[in-house]
Amino acid sequence: MFTDVYNYRLIDLSGFLYGIILPIIWCGYTLGRRVVRNRIVGIDGGNVGYRTMLLRERVASIVYALTLGIGIIISAFMVGIREDKRAIHDFIAGTYVTKNACQKSPEEQFS
């Protein structure tokens, strides 16, 4: 029983770290975003930081949970209707998703 709880917490932690840290160190990309060639950037077009990603991922998750999932539905409509394609979590964190490539070279992205 204890090992099951431990394994779930380990999976949750790795998902948390993946969603927060990878876009910070990899110029706004996650593995999936790299494949589809889009990335997360700040509203000013700059790279995202810890605060921004925490707001985007965790605070937005709390908002979605408190609205019992209605926030997710509203976000889907926002992405479909709005010209800038920003959802609720983008407004909370001050981010947007762009197809513009990162200006750093691959070697600089990891330094």
Buried (B, 14 or more C-beta within 10 A) or exposed (E): EEEEEEEEEEEEEEEEEEBBEBBBEBBBBBEEBBEEEBBBBBBEEEBBEEEBBBBBBBEBBEBBEEEEEEBBEBBEEBBEEEEEBBBBBBBBBBBBBBEEEBEEEEEEBEE
